Amino acid sequence: MYYVSTRGEAPRLNFKEAFLTGLASDGGLYVPESYPSFSTSEIASFKQLTYQELCFKIMKPYIGKSLTDKVLKDIIAKAYKDTVFTHSAIAPLKQLNNKQFVLELFHGPTNAFKDFALQLIGHLLEHFLKENKEKAIILGATSGDTGSAAIHGCKNCKRADIFILHPHNRTSDIQRKQMTTVLDKNVFNLAIKGNFDDAQAIVKYVFCNQEFIEGKKRLIAVNSINWARIVGQIVYYFYAGLALGAPERSISFSVPTGNFGDIFAGYVARKMGLPVDRLIVATNKNDILSRFINKNSYKKEKLVETLSPSMDIQISSNFERLLYDMHNGNAKKVKQLMEDFNKTGKLSVSATVLKKIQALFFASKSDDKAIVKTMQVMHKATGEILDPHTAAGVKSAYEFADKISSPIVTLATAHPGKFPVSLNKAKLKLAELPDSLAKPLKAKEKFKILPNEAAEVISYVIKNSL
C-alpha cells in the first residue's frame, strides 16, 4: 500500500513514511493510491469478531509491510485494553427508536471519539521512532477534543515532545483542563489568541516550514491530516454496521463534524464495501460544509462561537480528500481549487461533481437553540442525555429520516459531562461525572498563552523541544 498527495507533487510513500510525514510537502493530504475492498462474504465473516480483531482486519491492508502482523496486533491490544476503554463493547450502540441509534464513542480516556485513533497513534509512534532511532516533535491544533486525546495517547512516548495549540478561552473548561492538567515534562499546551482556524493555520505553516528542525528529529501531525487518524476511525463504522445487519442490510450514519475527518472515515468504509446508504453531515452555525453540499458554496465566513465548540471550524481540512476522490484523483484540479480557495476564501465544483456528492451526502445545520431543544426532547423521549455535538447529529438524523429507508446511526462523539454550559441551558443534570472528567476540574493547570503568530510558536517549540 502506497500513499500519494492530493496535490500531486509530494513523494509517494508507504504507510510508515506517510504516518511520520503527516502533511505532504506540497501542502496536500496523503491518501491511498487505491482503496482496499472486502466482498460481501468477507464482511459477513467479520460478524463474530471482537472490536480488536475487526480493527486488525480493517487496518492491515493500509499498513502493508510497515508492521508485522504480530506488532500490529500488539499495538491494537494495547490501544483498546479494558483499562483504556471502560465499556466492554468499546463502542456500544443504543437504540432511540425503531430506526434511530446512537453509537457511543466516548468511553476512552478523554471521553471523546478522538481516543479511538489517537490511542493507536501513540503506540504506532513509539514503535516507529524506536525503530528509526529518532525523536519527534508532535504538533497539533484542537478545537476541543483532539488535543486531550493526543496528549493522553502520546504522553508516554519517551522519544517525543507534544505541543498542542488551542484557541484561548474558546473551549469548554473541562476540554481545556483535560489538556492543561497533564503535567508531564514532555507536554506543552499553547493557548493561541485566536480561533481554531488560526491555530490550524499555524500548524500547517509550521509543517510547510520545517527548517528549524535539526538532526534525527521528526515533526509529527496528530490532527486528522494524518492518514492514521482516518484509518483508526473507519473501524467503528464497520462495527456498528455489522451489529445492525450488514452486509445484508444497508446502514446510514449521521455525523456531527467540523473538520470532515470523522465522516470521511465513513465514506472510506463505504468504498471498502460496507453497505452505507447515506452519510449525513451535521454542522452547527459554522456551516461551511452544509452550505457546500446544499448550495455548492464552500465559502469562508466569520467564525461564530457556539455551544458545540468542537465544530467551531470554518476550514475543513479533510474536505480536500473528498474533493480529490470526487475528481477521480485529479491532483492538478484539486491543487487549483485549493489555491483559489486560499486566495479568494471560496470554492465551488462542477455540476457533475456536486451531483456525485449529493447522491451520497445529506447535510443540515443546527443553531444553539435547536441543539438545546434536541437535548431536551431526546431526554424526555428516551432518558438519554446527549452532548451538544451529538444532539446536532440526532437532529439532522431525524430531519432526513423520511428520505432514508435504512437504520440511521448517529455518532455520539463526546460525553455530555464535557459541556456543562449546554446541560445547564437544557436544564439537564448528570447523576455523576466519570473520574476522567471530574479529576481534571480540581487539578493544577499548566499552559502558555501566545499571540496568533507562527513565529512565536516556532520560537517556543525550539526553546522547549528535546
C-alpha positions in Angstrom: 0.0 0.0 0.0 1.4 3.4 -1.1 0.1 6.9 -0.5 0.1 10.0 -2.7 -0.7 13.6 -2.1 -4.0 15.2 -3.1 -2.0 17.9 -4.8 0.3 15.5 -6.7 3.7 17.0 -6.1 4.9 15.2 -3.0 6.8 11.9 -2.9 4.9 8.6 -3.0 5.2 7.0 0.5 4.5 3.7 2.3 2.3 3.8 5.4 5.2 4.3 7.9 6.6 7.2 5.8 3.1 8.8 5.4 2.4 8.4 9.1 5.6 10.0 10.1 5.3 12.8 7.5 1.7 13.9 8.2 1.1 16.8 5.9 2.5 16.3 2.4 5.4 18.6 1.4 3.2 20.2 -1.3 0.6 21.2 1.2 -1.8 18.4 0.3 -3.0 15.4 2.3 -1.9 11.8 1.8 -4.4 9.3 0.5 -4.1 5.7 -0.6 -3.3 5.1 -4.2 -6.2 2.8 -4.2 -8.7 1.7 -1.5 -8.8 -2.0 -0.4 -12.3 -3.5 -0.5 -14.0 -6.5 1.0 -16.5 -8.8 -0.6 -19.9 -9.3 0.9 -18.9 -12.8 2.1 -15.7 -11.3 3.7 -17.7 -8.7 5.6 -20.2 -11.3 6.7 -17.3 -13.3 8.2 -16.4 -10.3 10.4 -19.7 -10.6 12.4 -18.3 -12.6 15.3 -15.0 -10.7 15.7 -14.2 -8.6 18.7 -13.5 -4.9 18.2 -9.8 -5.6 18.4 -10.0 -8.4 15.8 -12.1 -6.3 13.5 -9.6 -3.4 13.9 -6.8 -5.7 12.6 -8.8 -6.8 9.6 -9.6 -3.2 8.6 -6.2 -1.7 9.3 -3.9 -4.4 7.9 -4.4 -3.6 4.2 -3.5 0.1 4.9 -0.4 -0.9 6.9 1.2 -3.2 4.2 4.7 -4.2 5.2 5.3 -1.3 7.6 4.4 -3.5 10.5 4.4 -7.3 11.0 1.0 -8.9 11.9 2.3 -9.6 15.4 3.3 -6.0 16.1 0.1 -4.6 14.7 -2.0 -7.0 16.8 0.1 -6.0 19.9 -0.5 -2.3 19.2 -4.2 -2.8 18.8 -4.4 -4.8 22.0 -2.6 -2.0 23.9 -4.8 0.7 22.4 -8.1 -0.9 23.3 -7.4 -2.8 26.5 -10.1 -2.6 29.2 -8.0 -0.2 31.3 -8.1 2.3 28.4 -11.7 1.9 27.2 -14.1 1.4 30.1 -17.0 -0.2 28.3 -16.7 -3.9 27.4 -18.2 -3.2 23.9 -15.6 -0.4 23.2 -18.2 1.4 21.1 -21.7 0.4 22.4 -24.9 1.0 20.4 -28.0 2.4 22.0 -31.4 2.4 20.3 -33.5 5.6 20.4 -36.5 4.2 18.4 -37.1 1.6 15.7 -34.9 3.4 13.2 -32.6 5.7 15.1 -29.5 4.6 17.1 -26.5 6.3 18.7 -23.0 4.9 18.7 -21.3 5.9 21.9 -17.7 6.8 21.1 -16.9 8.4 24.5 -15.7 5.5 26.7 -12.0 6.2 26.2 -9.6 8.1 28.4 -10.7 11.6 27.4 -14.3 10.8 26.7 -14.4 11.7 23.0 -14.2 9.8 19.7 -10.7 11.1 19.0 -9.4 8.5 21.5 -10.1 5.7 19.1 -7.4 6.8 16.6 -5.1 8.6 19.0 -4.5 5.7 21.3 -3.4 3.8 18.2 -1.2 6.7 17.1 0.6 6.9 20.4 1.7 3.2 20.1 2.5 3.5 16.4 4.6 6.5 17.1 6.6 4.8 19.9 7.3 1.8 17.7 8.4 3.7 14.6 10.5 6.2 16.4 12.3 3.4 18.3 12.8 1.5 15.0 14.2 4.6 13.3 16.2 5.7 16.4 14.6 9.1 16.0 13.0 11.7 18.3 9.9 13.7 17.4 8.1 16.9 17.9 4.3 16.3 18.0 2.4 19.4 16.8 -1.4 19.7 16.7 -4.3 22.2 16.9 -7.5 21.4 18.7 -11.0 22.9 18.8 -11.6 20.9 22.0 -11.1 17.2 21.9 -8.2 16.3 19.6 -5.7 17.9 22.0 -6.5 16.0 25.1 -6.8 12.7 23.1 -3.4 13.4 21.5 -1.8 14.2 24.9 -3.3 11.1 26.6 -2.4 8.9 23.6 1.2 10.1 23.2 2.4 11.4 26.6 4.1 8.1 27.4 6.1 8.2 24.2 9.6 8.8 25.6 11.0 10.0 22.3 8.5 12.8 21.7 7.6 16.3 23.0 4.0 17.2 22.5 2.9 20.8 21.6 -0.9 21.3 21.3 -2.4 24.6 20.3 -5.9 25.5 21.4 -7.9 28.7 20.9 -7.6 30.8 24.1 -11.0 30.9 26.0 -12.8 29.1 23.2 -13.0 25.5 24.6 -15.1 24.3 27.5 -13.4 24.3 30.9 -13.3 20.5 31.0 -11.9 20.2 27.5 -9.1 22.7 28.4 -8.4 21.1 31.7 -8.1 17.6 30.3 -5.1 19.0 28.4 -3.6 21.6 30.7 -3.7 19.4 33.9 -1.3 16.9 32.3 1.9 18.0 33.9 4.3 15.5 32.2 7.6 17.3 31.2 7.1 16.4 27.5 3.6 18.0 27.3 3.2 21.7 26.3 -0.2 23.4 25.9 -0.3 26.6 24.0 -3.4 28.9 24.2 -3.4 30.9 21.0 -5.1 34.3 20.9 -7.4 33.5 18.0 -9.9 30.8 16.9 -9.3 27.2 15.9 -8.8 28.1 12.2 -6.0 30.4 13.3 -4.4 27.6 15.3 -4.8 25.1 12.5 -3.2 27.6 10.0 -0.2 28.0 12.3 0.2 24.2 12.4 0.0 24.0 8.6 2.5 26.8 8.2 5.0 25.1 10.6 4.7 21.8 8.6 5.5 23.6 5.4 8.4 25.4 7.0 10.4 22.8 9.0 13.9 24.3 8.5 14.2 24.9 12.3 14.2 21.1 13.0 17.7 19.7 13.2 19.3 16.2 13.4 17.4 13.0 13.9 14.0 14.6 14.7 10.6 14.4 13.1 7.7 16.8 13.1 4.6 14.7 13.6 1.0 15.6 12.9 -1.7 14.2 15.1 -4.6 16.2 13.6 -6.8 14.3 11.1 -4.5 15.5 8.3 -2.6 12.3 9.4 -4.0 9.4 7.5 -3.6 7.1 10.5 -6.4 9.1 12.2 -8.8 8.2 9.4 -7.8 4.5 9.5 -8.5 4.3 13.2 -12.0 5.7 12.7 -13.1 3.5 9.8 -13.3 0.6 12.2 -16.3 1.7 14.3 -18.4 2.2 11.1 -17.9 -1.5 10.3 -18.5 -2.4 13.9 -21.9 -0.5 14.0 -22.9 -1.7 10.6 -22.3 -5.4 11.4 -24.2 -5.0 14.7 -27.2 -3.8 12.7 -27.3 -6.4 10.0 -24.6 -5.5 7.4 -23.7 -6.7 4.9 -27.3 -7.9 4.2 -28.7 -4.6 5.3 -27.7 -1.0 4.5 -26.9 1.5 7.2 -26.9 5.3 7.2 -24.8 7.5 9.5 -25.3 11.0 10.9 -22.0 12.6 11.9 -21.5 15.9 13.8 -18.5 17.3 12.0 -16.4 20.4 11.5 -13.1 19.1 10.1 -14.7 16.4 7.9 -12.3 13.7 9.2 -14.8 11.5 11.1 -17.4 11.5 8.3 -14.7 10.9 5.7 -13.8 7.7 7.6 -17.4 6.7 6.9 -17.0 7.5 3.3 -13.9 5.3 3.2 -15.8 2.5 4.9 -18.4 2.6 2.1 -15.6 2.4 -0.5 -14.3 -0.7 1.3 -17.6 -2.5 0.8 -19.7 -1.6 3.9 -23.3 -1.0 2.6 -23.6 2.6 3.6 -26.8 4.2 2.2 -26.4 7.8 3.2 -23.9 9.9 5.2 -25.5 13.0 6.9 -23.2 15.9 7.6 -24.4 17.7 10.8 -23.0 21.1 11.4 -23.6 24.0 13.9 -23.9 27.6 12.8 -20.4 27.3 11.4 -22.0 25.6 8.4 -19.4 25.8 5.6 -19.9 22.0 4.9 -23.7 22.1 4.8 -23.6 25.2 2.6 -21.3 23.5 0.2 -23.3 20.2 0.0 -26.7 22.0 -0.4 -25.6 25.1 -2.4 -22.2 24.4 -3.8 -20.8 27.3 -1.7 -17.6 26.4 0.2 -17.0 29.9 1.4 -15.2 31.0 4.5 -17.3 33.3 6.8 -16.7 34.7 10.2 -16.4 32.0 12.8 -19.1 32.0 15.4 -18.7 30.7 19.0 -21.4 28.1 19.8 -22.4 25.6 22.5 -20.7 22.9 20.3 -17.1 24.2 20.2 -15.5 21.2 18.6 -17.4 22.1 15.4 -16.5 25.8 15.5 -14.5 25.5 12.3 -14.7 27.3 9.0 -12.0 25.5 7.1 -12.4 21.7 7.0 -9.0 20.1 6.4 -10.3 16.6 5.3 -12.7 18.1 2.7 -9.7 18.1 0.4 -9.6 14.3 0.5 -13.2 14.2 -0.7 -12.5 16.7 -3.5 -9.6 14.5 -4.7 -11.7 11.4 -4.8 -14.7 13.1 -6.4 -12.4 14.4 -9.1 -11.2 10.9 -9.7 -7.7 11.5 -8.4 -7.1 14.7 -10.5 -4.4 16.2 -8.3 -3.9 19.1 -10.6 -7.5 20.1 -10.4 -7.5 19.8 -6.6 -4.4 21.9 -6.3 -6.0 24.6 -8.4 -9.2 24.5 -6.3 -7.3 24.8 -3.0 -5.0 27.6 -4.3 -8.1 29.5 -5.5 -9.7 29.0 -2.1 -6.6 30.3 -0.3 -6.7 33.4 -2.5 -10.4 34.1 -2.5 -11.9 32.3 0.5 -14.4 30.5 -1.6 -14.7 27.3 -3.7 -17.3 25.6 -5.9 -17.3 22.5 -8.1 -18.8 21.5 -11.4 -22.5 20.3 -11.5 -21.3 16.8 -12.3 -19.1 16.6 -9.2 -21.7 18.2 -7.0 -24.3 15.6 -8.2 -21.9 12.8 -7.2 -21.5 14.3 -3.7 -25.3 14.9 -3.2 -26.0 11.4 -4.2 -24.4 10.2 -1.0 -24.3 13.1 1.4 -27.2 14.9 3.1 -26.3 18.0 5.2 -28.0 20.4 7.6 -27.1 22.9 10.3 -28.3 23.4 13.9 -28.1 26.6 15.9 -27.7 26.6 19.7 -31.5 26.9 20.2 -32.2 23.8 18.1 -29.4 21.9 19.8 -30.7 22.7 23.3 -34.2 21.7 22.3 -33.0 18.4 20.8 -31.2 17.6 24.1 -34.4 18.3 26.0 -36.7 16.4 23.6 -34.4 13.3 23.5 -34.1 13.2 27.2 -37.8 13.3 27.7 -38.4 10.7 25.0 -35.6 8.2 25.7 -33.9 9.2 29.0 -30.7 9.8 27.1 -28.6 12.9 27.8 -26.7 14.0 24.7 -23.8 16.3 24.4 -24.4 19.3 22.1 -22.5 17.8 19.1 -24.3 14.6 19.3 -27.6 16.5 19.6 -26.8 18.2 16.3 -26.2 14.8 14.7 -29.5 13.4 16.1 -31.5 16.5 14.9 -30.1 16.0 11.4 -30.8 12.3 11.5 -34.5 12.9 12.4 -34.6 15.7 9.7 -33.7 13.3 6.9 -35.4 10.1 8.3 -38.3 10.2 5.8 -35.8 10.3 2.9 -33.8 7.3 4.2 -35.1 3.7 4.4 -32.2 2.2 6.3 -31.5 2.5 10.1 -29.6 5.7 11.0 -26.7 5.7 13.4 -25.7 9.0 14.9 -22.1 9.1 16.2 -22.1 10.2 19.8 -18.8 12.0 19.7 -18.3 13.1 23.3 -19.6 12.6 26.9 -22.2 15.2 27.8 -20.3 15.9 31.0 -17.7 17.8 28.9 -20.2 20.5 28.2 -21.8 21.8 31.4 -23.0 25.1 29.9 -25.1 23.2 27.4 -26.5 20.9 30.1 -27.4 24.0 32.2 -29.2 25.6 29.2 -31.1 22.4 28.6 -31.9 22.1 32.3 -30.4 18.6 32.4 -28.2 17.1 35.1 -25.9 14.1 35.1 -26.1 11.7 38.0 -22.3 11.9 38.2 -19.2 12.6 36.2 -16.7 9.9 35.3 -13.3 10.3 37.1 -11.7 11.2 33.8 -13.8 14.4 33.8 -14.1 15.1 37.5 -10.5 14.9 38.5 -9.1 17.5 36.0 -11.6 20.1 37.3 -9.7 20.1 40.6 -6.2 19.7 39.3 -3.4 22.3 38.7 -3.1 23.7 35.2 0.0 24.4 33.1 -0.2 26.3 29.8 1.3 29.2 27.9 -0.7 32.0 26.2 0.8 33.0 22.9 -0.2 35.6 20.2 -1.7 34.3 16.9 1.7 34.2 15.2 3.5 31.2 13.7 6.9 32.7 14.5 6.1 32.9 18.2 5.0 29.2 18.2 8.2 28.1 16.4 10.3 30.1 18.8 8.6 28.4 21.8 9.0 24.9 20.2 12.7 25.5 19.6 13.3 26.5 23.2 11.3 23.6 24.8 11.8 20.6 22.5 14.1 17.7 23.0 
